[in-house]
Amino acid sequence: MSVERIEILVEELSMEAALRIVLPKIIGDISYEIYPYQGKQDLIAKLPERLTGYSYWLPENWRIIVVVDRDDENCDVLKASLEAISAGAGLLTRFTSGDRNFSVVNRLAIEELEAWYFGDWSAVKSAYQRVPVNIPRTARYRDPDMITGGTWEAFQRILQRAGYFETGLRKIEAARAIAAHMTPSENTSRSFQSLRTALMKMK
């Protein structure tokens, strides 16, 4: 059964801004909507009620994707908590269903949305031409999902050194500028590719 619509729940506005540009590059003409929350804790607190609501009416050919930042949490613990919330709402996830008849896909941005930018540095370079081209070749940034000390802070420092965002990273503006140049199939962030793979299977 082909998917007709995807409902996407994200924790903040910059993730929404990036996905609105990137999603059509991955899913084509599939209908979707993105619902941002006021941070990770807000999303997780409201998720049980939201998913329970979906469970009463969700058509078989609709899917829900929940995307949250890992931040400094344990991946397995955070993922398990999201899976438990879905189960509590009576909805099967892709993980628990073995890829059959699922309604929910839970995905983590590791560590944060900015890891996806490090995974497609050519997109960052296209949006902000003065940033160094060799960032992905340096040891600290070679693995976008393993950057220590705060991914968005590291990203902000690099842009500020290049003369951008001197008063602080404007996350929504940056999300739109970078996402416009992103090539999803070439992103080296494993967490991004995990989301992309799940989306590709819905086509």
C-alpha positions in Angstrom: 0.0 0.0 0.0 1.5 3.3 -1.0 1.6 6.1 1.5 -0.8 9.0 0.8 0.2 11.4 3.6 2.9 11.9 6.2 2.4 13.7 9.5 5.7 14.9 11.0 6.2 16.1 14.6 9.4 18.0 15.3 10.6 19.8 18.4 11.4 23.3 17.0 10.9 25.7 14.2 14.4 25.4 12.6 13.8 21.7 12.0 10.4 22.5 10.5 12.1 25.1 8.2 14.8 22.7 7.0 12.4 19.8 6.4 9.9 21.8 4.4 12.6 22.3 1.9 14.4 18.9 2.1 11.3 16.6 2.2 10.1 17.2 -1.3 13.5 16.2 -2.5 13.1 12.9 -0.8 9.3 12.0 -1.0 8.3 13.8 -4.2 4.6 14.6 -4.4 3.5 12.7 -1.3 1.3 15.0 0.9 2.7 16.0 4.2 2.4 18.4 7.1 5.0 19.4 9.8 4.0 20.3 13.4 6.7 22.1 15.4 6.6 22.2 19.2 8.2 24.5 21.8 11.3 22.3 22.3 12.0 18.7 23.0 10.4 18.5 26.4 7.2 20.1 25.1 7.0 17.5 22.2 7.6 14.5 24.5 5.2 15.8 27.1 2.4 16.2 24.5 3.2 13.2 22.4 1.1 10.6 24.3 -2.1 12.6 23.9 -1.2 13.5 20.2 -0.6 9.9 19.3 -3.7 8.6 21.1 -5.7 11.1 19.1 -4.2 9.8 15.9 -5.0 6.2 16.9 -8.8 6.9 16.7 -8.8 8.0 13.1 -5.5 7.5 11.3 -6.0 6.0 7.8 -4.0 2.9 6.9 -2.1 4.8 4.2 -1.0 7.7 6.5 2.3 7.7 8.5 3.5 9.7 11.5 7.2 10.6 11.9 8.5 11.9 15.2 11.9 13.6 15.0 13.8 14.8 18.2 17.3 15.8 18.9 19.4 13.3 21.0 21.2 16.2 22.7 23.2 14.5 25.5 20.8 11.7 26.2 21.5 8.0 25.7 20.2 7.0 22.2 18.8 3.7 23.2 17.0 5.1 26.3 15.5 8.0 24.3 14.4 5.8 21.4 12.9 3.3 23.8 10.9 6.0 25.5 9.5 7.1 22.1 8.7 3.5 21.2 6.9 3.1 24.6 4.8 6.2 24.0 3.7 4.9 20.6 2.8 1.5 22.1 0.9 3.2 24.9 -1.2 5.0 22.2 -1.9 1.7 20.5 0.1 2.5 17.4 2.7 0.2 15.8 6.1 1.6 15.0 8.3 0.6 12.1 10.8 -0.8 14.7 8.3 -3.1 16.4 6.3 -4.1 13.4 9.2 -5.4 11.4 8.5 -3.0 8.6 4.9 -4.1 8.1 1.6 -2.3 8.8 3.3 0.4 11.0 1.9 3.8 11.7 4.8 5.6 13.5 8.5 6.1 12.7 10.7 7.5 15.5 13.9 9.2 14.5 16.7 11.0 16.3 18.8 13.9 15.0 22.2 13.0 16.5 23.3 15.2 18.2 21.2 18.0 16.8 19.9 19.4 13.5 23.2 21.0 12.9 24.8 17.6 12.5 22.9 17.3 9.3 24.6 20.5 8.1 28.0 19.1 8.8 26.9 16.1 6.8 26.4 18.2 3.7 29.1 20.8 4.0 28.9 21.6 0.3 25.4 22.9 1.0 26.7 25.1 3.9 29.5 26.3 1.6 26.9 27.2 -1.1 24.8 29.2 1.4 27.8 30.8 3.3 30.6 31.0 0.8 33.3 32.3 3.3 33.3 29.2 5.5 36.3 26.9 5.1 35.9 24.2 2.6 38.0 21.7 4.5 35.8 21.4 7.6 34.7 17.8 6.8 38.3 16.7 6.5 39.3 17.8 10.0 39.2 15.1 12.7 36.7 16.8 14.9 34.1 17.2 12.2 34.7 14.1 10.1 31.8 12.2 11.7 28.8 14.6 11.9 27.1 12.5 14.5 30.1 12.4 16.8 30.9 16.1 17.3 31.5 16.8 20.9 30.8 19.9 23.0 27.6 20.9 21.3 26.9 20.6 17.6 25.1 23.9 17.1 27.7 25.7 19.2 30.5 24.3 16.9 28.5 25.3 13.8 27.9 28.8 15.1 31.6 29.3 15.9 32.6 28.3 12.4 30.1 30.7 10.8 31.1 33.5 13.2 34.8 33.1 12.4 33.8 33.4 8.7 32.0 36.7 9.5 28.4 35.4 9.7 25.9 35.7 12.6 28.1 37.9 14.8 25.3 38.4 17.3 24.3 34.7 17.3 23.1 32.0 15.0 19.7 32.7 13.5 18.6 29.1 13.3 15.5 29.4 11.1 17.3 31.6 8.6 20.3 29.2 8.5 18.0 26.2 8.1 16.3 27.7 5.1 19.5 28.8 3.5 21.3 25.5 3.9 18.4 23.2 3.1 17.9 24.9 -0.3 21.3 23.5 -1.3 21.2 20.1 0.4 21.5 16.9 -1.6 19.9 14.2 0.6 21.5 11.2 -1.0 25.0 12.6 -0.3 24.6 13.6 3.3 27.2 11.8 5.5 25.2 12.1 8.7 24.0 8.6 9.7 21.0 10.0 11.6 20.0 11.9 8.5 20.3 8.9 6.3 18.2 6.9 8.8 15.4 9.4 8.3 15.9 9.4 4.6 15.7 5.6 4.3 12.5 5.5 6.3 11.0 8.2 4.0 12.2 6.5 0.8 10.4 3.3 1.8 7.1 5.3 1.9 7.2 6.2 -1.7 
